[in-house]
Amino acid sequence: MSFEPVPGQYYRIVAKHSGKVAEVRHAQIHRGTPIQQGDWVGGEYQQFHFHDQGGGAWNIVCRSTGRSFDVAGESWNDDVGIIQWDRHDYSTNQQFEFLPAGGGHYYIGARHSRKFLCMKEGGTDYGVPVVQHVWNGGDHFQFSFVPCEPIVSARALREVVLRGADPIRDAVLSL
């Protein structure tokens, strides 16, 4: 089953092999700041939402900066670090696909290179960078997406979308 992000919901991205989350290094706001793994502390620099690019591709956007995951330099090489950069909807090096790995985990594929995101060399320590690499079957290629507070329910989102669409419905609800 593929992952379908709820619009407006922020998620923490949890590495299966270490239990650590993806985060912007040292909560920095600058373009080019690396994405790494760290312990979950609830910081906005550890929360991401997904902007639909169509065709199964998504931008991964940081809550604290509004910047997107970016494969540095549009590189196709292994072990190139993922950084945050200003979001550009047309840049395929900022577009990622979520492929089921089983057990609620997913592979995150870089659209431009067809490589996968992972924790460099399977490291489990704080600060290990997120990189792209040819898939080799390790658990350090698998991630889960855990909703952050506040949880956006699909029903609440539906109500917002429907508001104003039907004047009779709106009139009845306002009684």
C-alpha positions as CSV (number, residue, x, y, z in Angstrom):
1,M,0.0,0.0,0.0
2,S,1.4,3.4,-1.0
3,F,1.7,6.3,1.4
4,E,-0.8,9.0,0.8
5,P,0.0,12.1,2.9
6,V,-2.9,14.1,4.4
7,P,-2.7,17.7,3.0
8,G,-1.7,20.1,5.7
9,Q,-0.4,17.4,8.0
10,Y,3.2,17.5,9.2
11,Y,5.1,14.2,9.8
12,R,8.3,13.1,11.4
13,I,10.4,10.8,9.1
14,V,11.7,7.9,11.1
15,A,14.6,5.7,10.0
16,K,13.8,2.0,10.6
17,H,17.3,0.9,11.5
18,S,18.0,3.6,14.1
19,G,14.6,4.9,15.3
20,K,16.0,8.4,14.8
21,V,14.3,11.1,12.7
22,A,15.3,13.2,9.8
23,E,16.1,16.8,10.7
24,V,17.7,19.9,9.4
25,R,21.2,20.1,11.0
26,H,21.3,22.2,14.1
27,A,17.9,23.7,13.2
28,Q,19.6,26.0,10.8
29,I,17.5,28.1,8.3
30,H,20.1,28.5,5.6
31,R,19.9,27.1,2.0
32,G,22.3,24.2,1.7
33,T,22.0,23.0,5.3
34,P,22.3,19.2,5.4
35,I,19.5,16.9,6.4
36,Q,20.7,14.4,9.0
37,Q,19.3,12.0,11.6
38,G,18.7,13.0,15.2
39,D,16.7,12.1,18.3
40,W,13.1,13.3,18.2
41,V,12.6,16.4,20.4
42,G,9.5,17.7,18.6
43,G,11.3,20.6,16.9
44,E,9.8,22.2,13.8
45,Y,13.1,21.4,12.1
46,Q,12.2,17.7,12.5
47,Q,8.7,18.1,11.0
48,F,7.9,17.9,7.3
49,H,4.9,18.1,5.0
50,F,4.5,16.7,1.5
51,H,3.7,18.9,-1.5
52,D,2.1,16.9,-4.3
53,Q,3.9,17.3,-7.6
54,G,1.7,14.9,-9.5
55,G,2.5,11.5,-10.9
56,G,3.3,10.1,-7.5
57,A,6.1,12.6,-6.8
58,W,6.3,14.8,-3.7
59,N,8.4,17.7,-2.3
60,I,9.4,17.1,1.3
61,V,9.1,20.5,2.9
62,C,10.5,21.5,6.4
63,R,8.0,23.1,8.8
64,S,10.6,25.5,10.2
65,T,12.0,26.9,7.0
66,G,9.5,26.1,4.2
67,R,12.5,24.7,2.2
68,S,12.5,21.4,0.4
69,F,14.7,18.3,0.5
70,D,17.1,18.7,-2.4
71,V,19.7,16.3,-3.9
72,A,22.7,18.6,-3.9
73,G,23.8,19.8,-7.3
74,E,21.2,17.6,-9.0
75,S,23.8,14.9,-8.7
76,W,23.4,11.3,-9.8
77,N,26.3,10.1,-7.6
78,D,26.0,7.8,-4.6
79,D,26.5,9.3,-1.1
80,V,25.5,12.8,-2.2
81,G,24.0,14.5,0.8
82,I,20.4,15.7,0.9
83,I,20.2,19.4,1.8
84,Q,17.4,21.9,2.2
85,W,16.9,24.4,-0.6
86,D,14.2,26.8,-1.8
87,R,11.4,24.8,-3.2
88,H,11.2,24.7,-7.0
89,D,8.2,22.7,-8.3
90,Y,9.9,22.0,-11.6
91,S,13.2,20.6,-10.1
92,T,13.1,16.8,-10.2
93,N,16.1,16.7,-7.8
94,Q,13.5,17.9,-5.2
95,Q,10.9,15.4,-6.1
96,F,10.6,12.1,-4.3
97,E,8.4,8.9,-4.5
98,F,7.3,6.8,-1.6
99,L,7.5,3.1,-2.4
100,P,6.2,0.5,0.1
101,A,8.8,-1.6,1.9
102,G,6.4,-3.5,4.1
103,G,5.4,-3.2,7.7
104,G,4.5,0.4,7.4
105,H,7.9,1.4,6.1
106,Y,8.7,3.1,2.8
107,Y,11.6,3.7,0.5
108,I,12.1,7.3,-0.6
109,G,13.2,7.4,-4.2
110,A,14.8,10.5,-5.8
111,R,12.9,11.1,-9.0
112,H,15.8,12.5,-11.0
113,S,18.4,9.8,-10.3
114,R,16.2,6.8,-9.5
115,K,18.3,6.3,-6.3
116,F,17.0,6.0,-2.8
117,L,17.5,8.0,0.3
118,C,19.3,6.4,3.2
119,M,21.4,7.1,6.3
120,K,25.0,7.2,5.1
121,E,26.7,3.8,5.5
122,G,23.8,2.6,7.8
123,G,25.1,4.8,10.6
124,T,23.0,5.0,13.8
125,D,24.7,7.9,15.5
126,Y,23.3,11.4,15.9
127,G,24.3,13.6,12.9
128,V,24.6,10.8,10.3
129,P,23.7,12.5,7.0
130,V,20.8,11.5,4.7
131,V,22.2,10.7,1.3
132,Q,21.1,9.1,-2.0
133,H,22.5,5.7,-2.9
134,V,21.8,2.7,-5.1
135,W,19.5,0.5,-3.0
136,N,21.3,-2.4,-1.4
137,G,18.6,-3.9,0.8
138,G,19.6,-2.5,4.2
139,D,17.1,-1.3,6.8
140,H,18.8,2.1,6.6
141,F,16.9,2.7,3.4
142,Q,13.5,2.3,5.1
143,F,11.5,5.1,6.7
144,S,8.1,5.5,8.4
145,F,6.0,8.7,8.4
146,V,4.5,9.5,11.8
147,P,1.9,12.4,12.1
148,C,2.9,15.3,14.3
149,E,0.5,17.1,16.6
150,P,-1.9,18.5,15.8
151,I,-3.3,15.6,13.8
152,V,-5.2,16.7,10.7
153,S,-8.2,14.4,10.3
154,A,-9.4,13.6,6.8
155,R,-13.0,14.4,7.9
156,A,-11.9,17.8,9.2
157,L,-10.1,18.5,5.9
158,R,-13.2,17.4,4.0
159,E,-15.4,19.8,5.9
160,V,-13.0,22.7,5.1
161,V,-13.1,21.8,1.4
162,L,-16.9,21.4,1.3
163,R,-17.5,24.7,3.2
164,G,-19.1,27.1,0.8
165,A,-19.7,24.5,-1.9
166,D,-23.3,24.0,-1.1
167,P,-25.3,27.1,0.2
168,I,-28.2,24.9,1.5
169,R,-25.9,22.7,3.5
170,D,-24.1,25.7,4.9
171,A,-27.4,27.3,5.9
172,V,-28.6,24.2,7.7
173,L,-25.3,23.8,9.5
174,S,-25.4,27.4,10.7
175,L,-28.8,27.0,12.5
